[in-house]
Structure formats: structure tokens, C-alpha cells
Amino acid sequence: MNQASSERLREYLAQLPPQSQALLMREFERALERGEDTAVATYVLQELRKVVRGAEDDEEARPRTEDPARLLFRPLEPFLVDGNFPIRPGQIRRASLAQIWVWLARDGAPEAVREFEEAMTRARESEASGSIEPAVRKLQLAAAQAMIQITTPTPGDDHQRALSRVGPPNVIEDLVSAGQVLQAREALENLSSKMPGFMRVFGEAQITAAVAALNVPSLQTPQLLPFALSLIVQRLTAPWQIIRLAVKIAASDDEIRVAATPYGVAVTIALHDLYFVAACLRTDIRRGHFEEIADQLKTLHDGVRGLRTELDLRNDSVWGRQLASIRADISNSLQSEIESVPGRVRRILRQRADKDITVGARIDMSEVEETAGLIDFVALCRTFASELAINEVTLRTYSDLQHYVEQSTEALVQSLRNEKGRAFRQQQAKAAIRFCEVLFGSDYASLMNRAAENAVIGDRKPAAKASQK
């Protein structure tokens, strides 16, 4: 592929959700191990690793197939999450895998691990990477059996003491899930192969296909159904639409009937994912990172509206209180930031007396751009205000900004006719015109820019005529 094609591929891979990137990586690694489409798989895998790891040097991206623990836990990749945020059904903490691997190699299945490592050594020596797949599956089955066995209480055994050798409670929680997923690897892979790569709309046809693909006894257990639903969530452009599966199964939008079905966990998944996006939004606002705000606001707006319109939720129910808590969290996060924007604008555009303008006084243009970004942020919030419970504060703030910026811009343009403090006031006028561009559009900003230029030129012409006389 030429350089342009490679760049387009990297751009496409970078736009995929992290779960989809992990899914693609896993499938291409499996293709390499089977010896299928090695040229294409190797190339795409290299580009994908650059995107995921940020590595520009191919030598830095060591093939992950050399890591026995990664090969063992490969079926878990679509469900792994990083960070300290609480997990939901259908997720496993990535940090737990290291402790689980140590336990397997030491106590859980030491003979199976040792046999697998020997098989890997023989495969590397013979350069027959395709022969490793049966050994991987054998280890996964042995590991799953060991995990399920230790997490199943047996009369007469010191169950808690045995679990304490694995790790803390959160690792034990992940141990249970990991064992279930490894045991049901084939069923989950079959489900994944039957679902489309991406679903922009989870409509009736897609829901019917998903219900048919999920109609496998091993996937209908309370332990595995959340993982099966998580695979579908990763394919949805709008993840909240997973609740439509639960509504379909219950044949009703009444939350009591939906909760009574095993698929009620889909609503729990949707609420948890919205809560996670709200937490990310709060963190980004606190740190002043507004790059992802637009996508986050749209995800939250669409998710909240979808849950409120497609489910008959009661205000005093568990799900109803969770949704109300999410809306309140979003509202509190946005409201304080929205209310701070007018103050920042006034600090930059405030009219100053001539005596208050010192020699060399300047306006930080980086602060101007940051404030312009915040004005745009208020305008963006106005688009999604109704569902996010910020309608009143957003409309009031945006109206105040328009009124103040319009008046301040006209006053600053007129003040440019005065020669005293003109350099500083020109900077203020430039900032005001930048704010006008955000609030009123480029045409109005261009008009005020010409008015500012004419004010300066108009003051110079009489001065020039007077000097000629």
C-alpha cells in the first residue's frame, strides 16, 4: 500500500471504539497463528498496534503472540477495561489478569501452563506458528476448569483460604467471569461472527437477528448473557439502544416486565455506560479538556432521551433513580462551567479608563481563544440542554453573552477613535470580534472588523490634514 492508503487506514482504525480495536486485533492475531492471509493480517496488525500503542517503530511493537498469558486471555479482550472505575456486568478488569496468571502458573494449573510454554518453545524453534492454536485452546480449557473449580464452594474445603491465595475480592470477581468466558469461548466467537461489524441503527431486523444469534443455551445463563450483550453493544453506534433487546424480549416497555426477564441486565449495562460517559465529561471539564465534549454531550443526550422515551421508568424505581442521578450529575458538572463563562468574557472586554491602561498592557490571545472555545461550549450545551436538565441556565447565559458582547464590541470600536490607549483597545476589539464570530457568525464578525479598521483610519485622516495645514 502507498503512503496515502496507509494514512487512510490509520485514520479509520483510530476512529474505531477501543473495544472494536481490541476485537480486530484479536481476529488478526488468530489469522496469523493459523497461517491465513499473513500478508494482509501482518500489515493491518502493525498499523493497528501503532494506533493503540502509539508506536511508530515496528520493532517496538513486539508480536503479542509471544506472550503466553496474552494468548491464554485472548478471548477476554473484548471485555477488558482499564482504570479504577467500577465495572458493570459483562466487563473484566485488565489489572486482574496478571494475578490470575501467577495463580494459574503456581497453583491453579501449573502442569498445563508448563506444557503450553514448552509447546510455544517448540513452535518458535520450528517457526510453525500455526501449530500453537490447539495448545492455546487446551490451556484455556484447563484454566477455565481450574477457575470454576476454585470459585465453586465444596463441603469440607477451606474455600475462603483457597481464594485468598489468588488475590483480593475484585480479582476473585474477575476470576469467576474469566472462567465462564474461557469455557464459553466458542459460543461467544460464534455470536461475534454472526453479528455485523457495525450497526448504525439497531432496528427491528437487527434486533431479530441478535435474538436468534443469542438463542444458545450456554449464552442464556446469568453469568454469560451480560458478556454476550457486551459483544453486541460494541457493534452499536448508539450503545444505549441495547435496551431494545430487553423491550423486545419482554414484549413491553414497562420496566417491571423488562426487569423480570434475564435481558433486564441490558438496561443495567446502558445506565452504567451512560454514568461512565458522565464521569468522563466531569473529569474533562475539570481539567479544561474540551476536545471530546461534543461527542460526550451527544452520547449523553441521546442515551438519556432514549431511555426516557423507550422505557416506562418510574421515578422511585432503581433504574429511575439511577437515570435521575445521571442527569443531576451532568447538570451539576455543566452548570458551574457555563455560569463561569460570562465572567471570563467581561474580564477581557471590560472598558478601562485611559489612566488605567499602562504602557505595554497586553491581552493574552491564548486566553481569548480559550474563552472563545468556552463560548462555543455554551452554544453546544444549548443544543442538548433540554434532556440534560440545563435548559434554563444555558439559555440565560447564552442570551447574556450575546447582549454583552454585542454592546462591548460596538463600544470598543468607537473607542478606537481615541488615540490614547489605542494599542490595548485594538487588542480588546480583536478579542470582541473573535467572540462575535462564535456568537453571531463570520459575516457579523467581518462587518465589525471593517468598522474597527475604519475607526482607526478615520481618526488618522483628520490628523494628517491638520499637519498639512
C-alpha positions as CSV (number, residue, x, y, z in Angstrom):
1,M,0.0,0.0,0.0
2,N,1.2,3.5,-0.7
3,Q,1.6,6.2,1.9
4,A,-1.8,7.8,1.3
5,S,-3.6,4.5,1.7
6,S,-1.7,3.7,4.9
7,E,-2.7,7.1,6.3
8,R,-6.3,6.5,5.5
9,L,-6.2,3.1,7.1
10,R,-4.7,4.5,10.3
11,E,-7.3,7.3,10.4
12,Y,-10.1,4.6,10.0
13,L,-8.5,2.4,12.8
14,A,-8.1,5.4,15.1
15,Q,-11.8,6.3,14.8
16,L,-12.9,2.8,16.0
17,P,-14.0,2.4,19.6
18,P,-11.3,0.7,21.9
19,Q,-13.4,-2.4,22.1
20,S,-13.6,-2.7,18.3
21,Q,-9.9,-2.2,18.0
22,A,-9.3,-5.0,20.5
23,L,-11.7,-7.2,18.6
24,L,-9.9,-6.6,15.3
25,M,-6.5,-7.1,16.9
26,R,-7.6,-10.4,18.3
27,E,-9.0,-11.7,15.0
28,F,-5.9,-10.8,13.0
29,E,-3.6,-12.4,15.6
30,R,-5.7,-15.6,15.3
31,A,-5.4,-15.4,11.5
32,L,-1.6,-15.1,11.8
33,E,-1.4,-18.1,14.2
34,R,-3.5,-20.2,11.7
35,G,-1.3,-19.0,8.8
36,E,-4.2,-17.4,6.9
37,D,-3.8,-14.2,4.9
38,T,-0.4,-13.5,6.6
39,A,0.5,-10.5,4.4
40,V,-2.8,-8.6,5.0
41,A,-3.1,-9.6,8.6
42,T,0.5,-8.6,9.4
43,Y,0.2,-5.2,7.7
44,V,-3.1,-4.3,9.3
45,L,-2.0,-5.6,12.7
46,Q,1.1,-3.4,12.5
47,E,-0.9,-0.3,11.7
48,L,-3.4,-1.2,14.5
49,R,-0.7,-1.6,17.1
50,K,0.7,1.9,16.1
51,V,-2.7,3.4,16.7
52,V,-3.4,1.5,20.0
53,R,0.1,1.8,21.5
54,G,1.2,5.0,19.8
55,A,4.3,3.2,18.5
56,E,5.8,4.5,15.2
57,D,8.6,1.9,15.1
58,D,7.7,-1.6,14.1
59,E,10.5,-3.0,16.1
60,E,8.9,-1.5,19.3
61,A,5.7,-3.4,18.7
62,R,6.7,-6.9,19.8
63,P,4.2,-9.5,18.5
64,R,1.7,-10.2,21.2
65,T,1.6,-13.9,20.2
66,E,4.9,-14.4,22.0
67,D,3.2,-13.7,25.4
68,P,1.7,-16.9,26.8
69,A,-0.6,-15.0,29.2
70,R,-1.9,-12.9,26.4
71,L,-2.7,-16.0,24.3
72,L,-4.5,-17.5,27.2
73,F,-6.6,-14.5,27.9
74,R,-7.2,-13.6,24.2
75,P,-11.0,-14.4,24.4
76,L,-11.3,-11.9,27.2
77,E,-10.0,-8.9,25.2
78,P,-13.4,-7.5,24.1
79,F,-14.5,-7.3,27.8
80,L,-11.3,-5.9,29.4
81,V,-11.4,-2.4,30.9
82,D,-8.7,-0.2,32.4
83,G,-8.7,2.3,35.2
84,N,-10.3,2.3,38.6
85,F,-13.9,3.0,37.5
86,P,-16.4,0.4,38.9
87,I,-17.1,-2.3,36.4
88,R,-20.5,-3.5,35.2
89,P,-21.8,-6.9,34.2
90,G,-20.0,-8.1,31.1
91,Q,-16.7,-6.4,32.0
92,I,-13.4,-7.7,33.5
93,R,-10.6,-5.6,34.9
94,R,-7.4,-5.9,32.9
95,A,-5.3,-5.4,36.0
96,S,-6.6,-8.7,37.5
97,L,-5.1,-10.8,34.7
98,A,-1.6,-10.6,36.0
99,Q,-2.5,-12.0,39.4
100,I,-4.7,-14.7,37.8
101,W,-1.9,-15.8,35.6
102,V,0.5,-16.0,38.5
103,W,-2.0,-18.2,40.4
104,L,-2.6,-20.4,37.4
105,A,1.2,-21.0,36.9
106,R,1.7,-21.6,40.7
107,D,-1.4,-23.4,42.0
108,G,-4.3,-23.4,39.5
109,A,-3.0,-25.3,36.5
110,P,0.8,-25.5,36.7
111,E,1.2,-28.6,34.6
112,A,-1.0,-27.1,31.8
113,V,1.0,-23.9,31.9
114,R,4.3,-25.6,31.7
115,E,3.1,-27.9,28.9
116,F,1.9,-24.8,26.9
117,E,5.2,-22.9,27.4
118,E,7.0,-26.0,26.1
119,A,4.7,-26.1,23.1
120,M,5.4,-22.4,22.4
121,T,9.2,-23.0,22.6
122,R,8.9,-25.9,20.0
123,A,6.7,-23.7,17.7
124,R,9.2,-20.8,17.8
125,E,12.1,-23.2,17.1
126,S,10.3,-24.8,14.2
127,E,8.8,-21.5,13.0
128,A,5.4,-23.2,12.8
129,S,3.2,-20.6,14.4
130,G,0.0,-22.2,13.1
131,S,0.6,-25.3,15.3
132,I,0.2,-23.3,18.5
133,E,-3.6,-22.8,18.3
134,P,-4.6,-26.3,19.6
135,A,-2.2,-25.8,22.5
136,V,-3.8,-22.4,23.3
137,R,-7.3,-24.0,23.4
138,K,-6.1,-26.8,25.6
139,L,-4.6,-24.3,28.1
140,Q,-7.8,-22.2,28.0
141,L,-10.0,-25.2,28.8
142,A,-7.7,-26.3,31.7
143,A,-7.6,-22.7,33.0
144,A,-11.4,-22.4,32.9
145,Q,-11.8,-25.7,34.7
146,A,-9.4,-24.5,37.4
147,M,-11.1,-21.1,37.8
148,I,-14.6,-22.6,38.0
149,Q,-13.4,-25.3,40.5
150,I,-11.8,-22.9,42.9
151,T,-14.8,-20.5,42.8
152,T,-17.3,-23.2,43.5
153,P,-17.7,-24.0,47.2
154,T,-17.1,-27.6,48.2
155,P,-18.2,-29.1,51.6
156,G,-15.2,-29.6,53.8
157,D,-12.8,-27.3,51.9
158,D,-11.5,-24.0,53.3
159,H,-12.9,-22.1,50.4
160,Q,-12.1,-18.6,51.5
161,R,-8.4,-19.5,52.3
162,A,-8.0,-21.0,48.8
163,L,-9.5,-17.9,47.2
164,S,-7.2,-15.6,49.2
165,R,-4.2,-17.2,47.5
166,V,-5.5,-15.8,44.2
167,G,-5.9,-12.2,45.2
168,P,-8.2,-9.6,46.7
169,P,-12.1,-9.7,46.2
170,N,-12.0,-7.7,43.0
171,V,-9.6,-10.2,41.4
172,I,-11.9,-13.1,42.6
173,E,-14.8,-11.4,41.0
174,D,-12.9,-11.2,37.7
175,L,-11.7,-14.8,38.2
176,V,-15.3,-16.0,38.1
177,S,-16.1,-14.1,35.0
178,A,-12.8,-15.1,33.2
179,G,-13.5,-18.8,33.8
180,Q,-17.0,-18.5,32.4
181,V,-15.9,-16.7,29.3
182,L,-13.0,-19.1,28.6
183,Q,-15.3,-22.0,29.0
184,A,-17.8,-20.5,26.5
185,R,-15.2,-19.2,24.1
186,E,-16.6,-21.0,21.0
187,A,-20.2,-19.8,21.7
188,L,-19.1,-16.2,22.1
189,E,-17.0,-16.4,19.0
190,N,-19.9,-17.8,17.0
191,L,-22.1,-15.0,18.3
192,S,-19.5,-12.4,17.2
193,S,-19.2,-13.9,13.7
194,K,-23.0,-13.8,13.2
195,M,-23.3,-10.1,14.1
196,P,-22.5,-7.2,11.7
197,G,-19.3,-5.3,12.3
198,F,-21.2,-2.0,13.0
199,M,-24.8,-1.2,13.3
200,R,-25.7,2.5,12.9
201,V,-29.4,1.7,13.8
202,F,-30.5,-1.1,16.0
203,G,-33.8,-1.6,14.2
204,E,-36.3,-4.4,14.1
205,A,-34.3,-6.5,11.6
206,Q,-31.1,-6.2,13.6
207,I,-32.9,-7.0,16.9
208,T,-34.5,-10.1,15.4
209,A,-31.1,-11.3,14.1
210,A,-29.5,-10.6,17.5
211,V,-32.2,-12.6,19.4
212,A,-31.7,-15.5,17.0
213,A,-27.9,-15.4,17.5
214,L,-28.3,-15.2,21.3
215,N,-30.6,-18.3,21.3
216,V,-27.9,-20.6,22.6
217,P,-28.3,-22.3,25.9
218,S,-24.7,-21.6,27.1
219,L,-25.2,-17.8,26.4
220,Q,-28.5,-17.6,28.3
221,T,-27.0,-18.1,31.8
222,P,-27.0,-15.1,34.2
223,Q,-23.2,-15.3,34.1
224,L,-22.6,-15.2,30.3
225,L,-25.6,-13.2,29.0
226,P,-24.0,-9.9,30.0
227,F,-20.8,-10.8,28.1
228,A,-22.9,-11.7,25.0
229,L,-24.8,-8.4,25.2
230,S,-21.5,-6.6,25.6
231,L,-20.3,-8.0,22.3
232,I,-23.4,-6.5,20.7
233,V,-23.0,-3.2,22.5
234,Q,-19.6,-2.8,20.9
235,R,-21.1,-3.0,17.4
236,L,-23.7,-0.3,18.1
237,T,-23.1,3.3,17.0
238,A,-25.6,4.2,19.8
239,P,-24.8,1.8,22.7
240,W,-27.9,2.7,24.7
241,Q,-30.0,1.0,22.0
242,I,-29.1,-2.3,23.6
243,I,-32.2,-1.8,25.8
244,R,-34.3,-2.5,22.7
245,L,-33.4,-6.2,23.1
246,A,-34.8,-6.2,26.6
247,V,-38.0,-4.5,25.4
248,K,-38.3,-7.0,22.6
249,I,-38.0,-10.0,24.9
250,A,-40.4,-8.6,27.4
251,A,-42.8,-7.5,24.7
252,S,-43.4,-4.4,26.8
253,D,-41.7,-1.1,27.7
254,D,-42.9,-1.4,31.3
255,E,-39.8,-1.6,33.5
256,I,-41.3,-4.2,35.8
257,R,-41.8,-6.6,33.0
258,V,-38.5,-5.8,31.4
259,A,-36.7,-6.3,34.7
260,A,-38.4,-9.7,35.2
261,T,-36.6,-11.1,32.1
262,P,-32.9,-12.1,32.0
263,Y,-32.4,-9.4,29.4
264,G,-33.1,-6.7,32.0
265,V,-29.4,-6.6,32.5
266,A,-29.2,-4.8,29.2
267,V,-30.8,-1.7,30.9
268,T,-28.2,-2.0,33.7
269,I,-25.5,-2.0,31.1
270,A,-26.9,1.0,29.3
271,L,-27.2,3.0,32.5
272,H,-23.7,2.1,33.7
273,D,-22.2,3.1,30.3
274,L,-24.0,6.5,30.5
275,Y,-22.8,7.0,34.0
276,F,-19.2,6.3,32.8
277,V,-19.5,8.9,30.0
278,A,-20.9,11.4,32.5
279,A,-17.9,10.8,34.8
280,C,-15.5,11.3,31.8
281,L,-17.3,14.5,30.9
282,R,-16.9,15.8,34.5
283,T,-13.2,14.9,34.5
284,D,-12.6,16.6,31.2
285,I,-14.4,19.8,32.2
286,R,-12.4,19.9,35.4
287,R,-9.1,19.6,33.5
288,G,-10.1,22.0,30.8
289,H,-10.1,19.4,28.0
290,F,-13.0,20.2,25.7
291,E,-11.9,18.2,22.6
292,E,-14.3,15.3,23.3
293,I,-17.1,17.3,24.8
294,A,-19.3,17.4,21.7
295,D,-19.3,13.6,21.3
296,Q,-19.8,13.1,25.1
297,L,-22.8,15.5,25.2
298,K,-24.4,13.9,22.1
299,T,-23.9,10.4,23.6
300,L,-25.4,11.5,26.9
301,H,-28.3,13.4,25.3
302,D,-29.3,10.6,23.0
303,G,-28.9,8.0,25.8
304,V,-31.0,9.9,28.3
305,R,-33.7,10.7,25.8
306,G,-33.7,7.1,24.5
307,L,-34.1,5.6,28.0
308,R,-36.8,8.1,28.9
309,T,-38.8,7.5,25.7
310,E,-38.4,3.8,25.1
311,L,-38.8,2.6,28.7
312,D,-41.6,3.4,31.0
313,L,-39.5,4.2,34.1
314,R,-40.9,5.1,37.5
315,N,-39.2,7.9,39.4
316,D,-39.0,5.8,42.6
317,S,-37.6,2.7,41.0
318,V,-33.9,1.6,41.0
319,W,-33.5,2.4,37.3
320,G,-35.5,5.6,37.5
321,R,-33.3,6.9,40.4
322,Q,-30.1,5.9,38.5
323,L,-31.2,7.9,35.4
324,A,-32.2,10.9,37.6
325,S,-28.8,10.7,39.3
326,I,-27.0,10.7,35.9
327,R,-29.0,13.7,34.8
328,A,-28.2,15.5,38.0
329,D,-24.5,14.7,37.7
330,I,-24.4,16.0,34.2
331,S,-26.3,19.2,35.1
332,N,-24.1,20.0,38.1
333,S,-20.9,19.4,36.0
334,L,-22.1,21.7,33.2
335,Q,-23.9,24.4,35.2
336,S,-20.8,25.7,37.1
337,E,-18.7,25.8,33.9
338,I,-21.5,27.5,31.9
339,E,-22.0,30.2,34.6
340,S,-18.3,31.0,34.7
341,V,-18.1,32.0,31.0
342,P,-19.7,35.5,31.2
343,G,-17.2,36.5,33.9
344,R,-14.2,35.5,31.7
345,V,-15.7,37.5,28.8
346,R,-16.2,40.6,30.9
347,R,-12.7,40.4,32.3
348,I,-11.3,40.6,28.8
349,L,-13.7,43.1,27.2
350,R,-14.2,45.4,30.3
351,Q,-13.8,49.1,29.3
352,R,-10.9,50.8,31.0
353,A,-10.2,54.4,31.6
354,D,-7.2,55.9,29.9
355,K,-5.3,56.2,33.2
356,D,-5.9,52.5,33.9
357,I,-4.2,51.4,30.7
358,T,-0.5,51.0,31.4
359,V,2.3,51.2,28.9
360,G,2.8,47.8,27.3
361,A,-0.5,46.5,28.5
362,R,-1.5,43.4,26.5
363,I,-4.2,40.8,26.3
364,D,-3.2,37.1,26.3
365,M,-4.6,35.9,22.9
366,S,-4.3,32.3,24.1
367,E,-6.8,33.2,26.9
368,V,-9.0,34.8,24.2
369,E,-9.0,31.5,22.2
370,E,-9.7,29.5,25.3
371,T,-12.7,31.8,26.2
372,A,-13.9,31.6,22.6
373,G,-13.9,27.8,23.0
374,L,-15.9,28.1,26.2
375,I,-18.5,30.3,24.4
376,D,-18.8,27.6,21.7
377,F,-19.1,25.1,24.6
378,V,-22.2,27.1,25.9
379,A,-23.7,27.1,22.4
380,L,-23.1,23.4,22.2
381,C,-24.8,22.8,25.6
382,R,-27.8,24.8,24.3
383,T,-28.3,22.2,21.6
384,F,-28.6,19.4,24.2
385,A,-30.0,21.4,27.1
386,S,-33.5,20.0,27.5
387,E,-32.6,16.4,28.1
388,L,-29.6,17.3,30.3
389,A,-31.5,19.5,32.7
390,I,-29.6,22.7,31.9
391,N,-32.1,24.4,29.8
392,E,-32.7,27.5,31.9
393,V,-29.0,28.3,32.8
394,T,-27.9,27.7,29.2
395,L,-30.5,29.9,27.6
396,R,-29.9,32.7,30.2
397,T,-26.1,32.6,29.9
398,Y,-26.1,32.5,26.1
399,S,-28.5,35.4,25.9
400,D,-26.4,37.4,28.4
401,L,-23.3,36.7,26.3
402,Q,-24.9,37.8,23.1
403,H,-26.1,41.1,24.7
404,Y,-22.9,41.9,26.4
405,V,-20.5,41.0,23.5
406,E,-22.6,43.0,21.0
407,Q,-22.7,46.1,23.2
408,S,-19.0,45.8,24.2
409,T,-17.9,45.3,20.6
410,E,-19.7,48.5,19.4
411,A,-18.3,50.5,22.3
412,L,-14.7,49.2,21.7
413,V,-14.9,50.1,18.0
414,Q,-16.0,53.6,18.9
415,S,-13.2,53.9,21.5
416,L,-10.6,53.3,18.7
417,R,-11.2,56.8,17.5
418,N,-9.4,58.0,20.7
419,E,-5.6,57.8,20.2
420,K,-4.9,57.3,24.0
421,G,-4.6,53.6,24.8
422,R,-5.4,52.6,21.3
423,A,-3.0,49.7,21.1
424,F,-4.6,48.0,24.0
425,R,-8.1,48.7,22.9
426,Q,-7.3,47.3,19.5
427,Q,-6.4,44.0,21.2
428,Q,-9.7,44.2,23.1
429,A,-11.6,44.9,19.8
430,K,-9.9,41.9,18.2
431,A,-10.9,39.7,21.1
432,A,-14.5,41.0,20.9
433,I,-14.7,40.4,17.1
434,R,-13.4,36.8,17.8
435,F,-16.3,36.3,20.3
436,C,-18.7,37.8,17.7
437,E,-17.6,35.2,15.2
438,V,-18.6,32.4,17.6
439,L,-21.9,34.0,18.8
440,F,-23.2,35.7,15.6
441,G,-21.3,34.2,12.7
442,S,-18.4,35.2,10.4
443,D,-20.5,37.8,8.4
444,Y,-21.2,39.9,11.5
445,A,-17.6,39.5,12.7
446,S,-16.3,40.7,9.3
447,L,-18.6,43.7,9.5
448,M,-17.3,44.7,12.9
449,N,-13.8,44.2,11.8
450,R,-14.3,46.6,8.9
451,A,-15.9,49.1,11.3
452,A,-12.8,48.8,13.6
453,E,-10.4,49.4,10.7
454,N,-12.5,52.4,9.5
455,A,-12.5,53.9,13.1
456,V,-8.7,53.9,13.1
457,I,-8.3,55.2,9.5
458,G,-11.0,57.8,10.1
459,D,-9.1,59.2,13.1
460,R,-5.8,59.3,11.1
461,K,-7.2,61.3,8.1
462,P,-8.1,64.5,10.1
463,A,-4.8,64.3,11.9
464,A,-3.0,64.1,8.5
465,K,-4.9,67.1,7.1
466,A,-4.2,69.2,10.2
467,S,-0.4,68.5,9.8
468,Q,-0.5,69.6,6.1
469,K,-2.1,73.0,7.0
